[in-house]
């Protein structure tokens, strides 16, 4: 079973990459299930119901979020109505929406998807992602061994640590948030696929998706400056993970970068 995991969509350029590239990638790799981080898809900050519905219609099976989850106010009510869009599971009890779900792949296999937020250098006060993950995995494992985690976190160490912590108990851990794809894709010693960061789906002639001149001026002046999503050198980044659906163990992880050639 082949699972496609796509890194943080940034603004309209990132959405355009999904529109033009997703179906070809799914055909090329015979993808059974697609997970996409969409937390920057609305102008670089958050997600709207309209954009969520568009991405699902384009063939994304589950959308995950992160620290920008509440940036678009209208998403709060929408999260109460869908299981295909996840906010981090370790927000305090009472937060709108769900942090994990179980969905069926193209072949009918059940897949559990979990979204968690790191605590190091992040702006939200959340529960311990390690302990929260353990409880969720115990629950999902009653139905399926196929479990994928989006660990949305700032530091490499926190993402590496949670991968080692849960190795052998879930199928895959992929990191999001830092928008730069790492070259450490691997199968951990107990059978869990891992990569520290999927990278960004958006404009790379930028500073992590934002207009580079504005970001540079911010560093030079230390003054508040409005950020705008850049537009050039658009790529879709992520990984394809081959999972044995009977055992949940990963067999292979392949790093992916595709350039959007405007037509």
N, C-alpha and C positions, 0 to 999 in steps of 0.2 A: 504494500500500500504506500503510495507516494503522497506526502504532505508538502504543500507549498506554503512557506512562511515569508511574508513580505514586510520589509522594514517601513518605518514611520512615513506615512504619506504626508507631504508638506504642500499645502495649498492647491490651487488649480493646476500647476505644473505636475504635481504628483498624481493628481486624479487623472490628468490627461495621459500620463504614462500607464496607469492601470487600464484606461479605456483602450489604448492602442496595443499594449503588450501582453496583457494578462491571458487572453484566450490562446495566443500563439504559444506562450510558455506552458500553459496547461496541456495543450495538445502535444508539444514536444516531449514533455516528461510524463505524460499519461497521469496527470494529477487526479487524485481521488478526493482531495479536501484542501481548502485554501483558508489560511488565517492571515489577516492583515491588521497591522497596527495603524489606526486612523486618527490618533489623537491630535495631529496637527493639520488635518485635512481641510479645515474651514479657515482659510486665510492665515494658516500657520499657527493657529491657536484654537484647539477644541474641535468639536464635531457637531453638526446640526442634523436634525432628523432627515431633512431633504437629502443631504450628502450621504448619510448612512444608507438610506433606501437606494440611492443611485449605486453605491458601491456593492450592495448586496445583489442588486439586479445585474451588475456586471460580472458576477460569478464569485464574489467573496462569500465564504460560508460563515465565518465568524469575524467580527471586528473587535479588536482590543483597544484599550485606551491607556491613560497614564496620568501624569500630574496636571495636564491641561483639561482633564475631564469636565470640569465645571465652567470652563471659560465661555461657553455658549449656553446661556440660561435655558433655552428651550429644550436642551437635551435631557434635563432632569425628568420631565414627564414622560418623554419617549422611552427612557431606560426602564420605566415601570412596565412597559408594554411589550418588550422584546427579550428574547433569550439569545439572539444572535449578536448583540452588541454588549460587550462586557466592560464594566469599570473595575478598577482594582478591588480584589476580594477583601483586602485588609483595611478598607475604610471602616470606621466605627459602625456599629449596628444602627440601622435606621437610615443609612445613606440610600438614595434611590438606586434601583437596578440590582443586577446580579454580578458576582465576581467569577463565576464559573458556569459551565453548561456542558451538557452531553448532547451531541448531534450525530447524525448518521452520514457516513461518507457515500460517495457515488456507488460503491459496492455494497452498501448496507451495513458496514462495520460501525460500531459505536466509537466515538472519539470524544474524550473529555478535554475541554480547553479551560485553562486557568489563567487569570490575569492578576498579577501582584505588583505592588509599588514598593521600591526600596525606601530605606529610611535615612541613608547617609547622604547629606547635602541636598535633601529634597525638602520642599516647602510645606508638605502636608504632614500632620501628625497621624500616623497610622499604626495599626497593630503589627506585632512582629511577623514579618512575612514567612520566616522559617516555621514557626509553630502553626501559623494559619495554613500553610501549604500542607503540612503533615495531616492536619484534620481533614482538609478537603480531599487529599489523595485517598485517605481511608474510605471516605464516602463514595468517591467515584469508582474506586477499585471493586466495589460490590457489583458494578455493572459492566466495567470494561477495563482491560489492562492498558488501553491506548490513551495516554494522557500527555498533553502538550502544555508547557508553561511559557507564557510571555512574562519575563521578569523585567519590568520597566524601572531602571535604576541608573544612578549617576556613576557609581564607582565600579571599576573592573572587579575589585576584590569582593564586593558584595554579590555580584553576579556569579563569579567563579565559585564562591563559597556555597551558594545555594545549589549550584549544579552538583558539586561534590556531596553536599548534604543529602540530596534526593536521588543520587545516582543509583540506578537499578530498580527504583520504585516507580519511575515514570519513563515515558518514551523519549522525551526531548525537552530541553530547556534552551530557549533563545532569549537573548537580551535585546532590549530596545532603549531608546531615549537619547543616546549620545550622537546619533545620526552619522557615525563613521563606521563603516563595516570593518570588523576585525578578521584577521587571517588565522584564527585559532579553532576553526571547525574541527570536531573530532567526535569519536565515540568514546565515552568515558569507560573506565575499567569494568563497570558492572552493566554496561549496555545502554546507557542513556546518551542520546545525541546532544551535542552542546556547541553553542557559539556565543561569545560574549556580546556581540552586537550585530544585528542584521544589516545595519546601514540604513540609509535614507532612500525613500522613493520621492524624488524631487530634483530641484535644480542644484547642480554641483559647482557651477560658477558662482560661488556664494560663500558665506560663512554659515555652515550647517543649515542652508536653505534660505537664509535671509540676505537681503541686499548687502553686498560686502562693504560698500563705502559707508553705509550707516553704521555698521558694526565697528568698523575701524575707527570712525569718528567717536563712537562711544568709548572705545578703549583710550583714545588720545585725550579726550576732554573730560571723561568721567561725568558727563552731563546726560540727563535723560533724553533719548532720541527715539523717535518713532521708527519701528522696524517694519520693513516691507518684504514680502516674499520675492525672491529673485525669479528669473525666468529662463536662464540659459543652461545648456549642458544637462539635460534632464535624463535621469536614469531610474530604473527600477532595480532595487537590490533586495536580496533575501537568501534563503536556502531552500533546497529540496531535500526532504528526509524520507528515506525508505524504511518502513516499519513492518515488522512481522506482526500482522494484526491478531494472530492467535496468542502471542506471548507479550506483545507490547514492546519488545526489544527493538532498538534501532539497528539497522544493518549498514546504512550508509548515510552520510550527510554531504551535500554538494553545495558549495557557495555559488551564488548567482549574481551577476551584474548585467543588465541589458540597457543599452542606449536607446533613447527615443529619437528616431529620425522623423522629423516633421514632414508630413505628406502634403 
